[in-house]
Each structure stands twice: as structure tokens, then as C-alpha cells.
Amino acid sequence: MDEQSSLLALFTSSFLAATLLPGGSEAVLVGVLMAYPELYESALGIATLGNTLGGMSSYVIGRLLPDEKAMLSKIGSKTRGVEWTRRHGAPILFFSWLPLIGDVLCVAAGWLRIHWLWAVIFIAAGKFARYWVIATAIS
């Protein structure tokens, strides 16, 4: 796979991993960096962008849910994430990279009508931090 295809695969994997669909993009990031170490900054930026946009897609789903019953049916019975988001607001979205609970936090943020700009800032910061740790560990 060439550099462009690798970055496209990384973006796609990162986006899908941050939606309500299961998946992990960390292995793709590691693969890209092992094959193309010179793409460190590009890969880090592409993975962060894709994962942030995926998280924001979950946020939009939350915005579209009309009531608590609809929201809980979308995220299951994980009301703890909703309560954390209600209690801590946008900064809790820094932890949107966490498996399982991260999707719940993003959907809850949308449903609770947390301002989209604060949501994207904290989601992106958390996603970047996770990818930076992984990328630095293998460099």
C-alpha cells in the first residue's frame, strides 16, 4: 500500500472507530508509522481528524434524539456516562477516546446540548493525546 492509500485507510479506520460501530484504529496507526515513519505528523493529524469527526457524528446523533427514552435506547443502559456528562460538561469529552464509554459521552453531549465548539475542542484534545502517546511509544 502506498502512502496516500495508507493515510486514507487510517482516516477511514479512525472515523469508524469513533462512531457507534466497533473497531480500533490504533493498529492502523502503528502499521502506517512502521511502514512510513516520515509520515509521523501527517498520520497523527489524519488519525485525530478522523476520530474527532467520528466522535462528532455521535454527538450529532445525540442532538437528533428527542427525549431521554430515545437516547437511552441508542446507548443502552449506560446512564453513568450521561450523568458524568451532565455533571462535568464539555471537559468530560476529553475522555471520549475511552472504549465503550467514549461513544456514550459523545451522544450524551449532543443530547444535553453542550455547545458544539466546546465539544469538538475537548473531543479533539483527547483523541490527539491518545494517538500522540501511541505514536511516540513506537517512534
C-alpha positions in Angstrom: 0.0 0.0 0.0 1.4 3.4 -0.9 1.5 6.5 1.4 -1.8 8.0 0.2 -3.7 4.8 0.5 -2.3 4.2 4.0 -3.4 7.6 5.1 -6.8 7.1 3.6 -7.1 3.8 5.4 -6.0 5.5 8.6 -8.6 8.2 8.3 -11.4 5.7 7.5 -10.4 3.4 10.4 -10.1 6.4 12.8 -13.5 7.7 11.7 -15.3 4.4 12.0 -13.7 3.5 15.3 -15.1 6.7 16.9 -18.7 6.0 15.8 -21.1 3.6 17.4 -19.6 0.9 15.3 -16.9 -1.2 16.9 -13.3 -1.0 15.7 -9.8 0.0 16.6 -7.7 2.4 14.7 -4.6 2.2 16.8 -3.3 -0.9 14.9 -3.7 1.0 11.6 -1.8 4.0 13.0 1.0 1.7 14.2 1.1 0.0 10.8 1.3 3.3 8.9 4.0 4.6 11.2 6.0 1.4 10.9 5.8 1.4 7.1 6.2 5.2 6.7 7.9 6.8 9.8 8.3 10.0 7.9 4.5 10.4 8.0 4.5 10.9 11.8 2.9 14.3 11.8 0.5 13.6 8.9 -0.6 10.3 10.4 -1.1 11.9 13.8 -3.2 14.7 12.2 -5.2 12.4 10.0 -6.0 9.9 12.8 -7.0 12.8 15.1 -9.2 14.4 12.4 -10.9 11.1 11.5 -11.5 10.1 15.1 -12.8 13.6 16.1 -15.2 13.7 13.2 -16.4 10.2 14.1 -17.0 11.4 17.7 -18.9 14.4 16.4 -21.1 12.1 14.4 -22.1 10.5 17.7 -22.7 14.0 19.1 -25.0 14.8 16.1 -26.9 11.6 16.8 -27.4 12.8 20.4 -28.6 16.2 19.1 -31.2 14.5 17.0 -32.7 12.3 19.7 -35.9 13.9 21.0 -36.1 12.6 24.5 -34.3 10.6 27.2 -36.0 7.3 26.3 -34.8 7.6 22.7 -31.3 8.5 23.8 -31.1 5.5 26.3 -32.3 3.1 23.6 -29.4 4.3 21.4 -26.7 4.0 24.0 -28.2 1.2 26.1 -28.5 1.4 29.9 -25.2 3.2 30.3 -26.7 6.2 32.2 -23.4 6.7 34.1 -21.9 8.4 31.0 -24.9 10.7 30.8 -24.6 11.6 34.4 -20.9 12.3 34.0 -21.5 14.5 31.0 -24.3 16.3 32.8 -22.1 16.9 35.9 -18.8 17.8 34.2 -19.9 19.3 30.9 -17.7 19.6 27.9 -14.4 18.8 29.6 -15.5 15.2 30.2 -15.3 14.8 26.4 -11.6 14.7 26.7 -12.2 11.0 27.7 -14.2 10.3 24.5 -11.4 8.1 23.4 -12.1 5.5 26.1 -13.6 2.2 24.8 -17.3 1.8 25.3 -17.9 4.9 27.4 -16.5 7.3 24.8 -19.4 6.9 22.4 -21.8 7.3 25.3 -20.2 10.6 26.3 -20.4 12.0 22.8 -24.1 11.0 22.3 -24.9 12.4 25.8 -23.1 15.7 25.0 -25.2 16.1 21.9 -28.4 15.2 23.7 -27.6 17.6 26.6 -26.9 20.3 24.0 -23.4 21.0 25.0 -22.1 23.7 22.7 -20.6 22.1 19.6 -17.4 24.1 19.6 -16.5 23.1 23.2 -17.4 19.5 22.3 -15.1 19.4 19.3 -12.3 21.1 21.2 -12.4 18.5 24.1 -13.0 15.6 21.8 -10.1 16.5 19.6 -7.8 17.1 22.5 -8.5 13.7 24.0 -8.2 11.9 20.6 -4.9 13.7 19.8 -3.5 12.9 23.3 -4.2 9.2 22.8 -2.8 9.0 19.3 0.3 11.0 20.4 1.0 8.6 23.2 0.8 5.6 20.8 2.8 7.3 18.1 5.5 8.4 20.5 5.7 5.0 22.0 6.6 3.3 18.7 8.9 6.1 17.4 
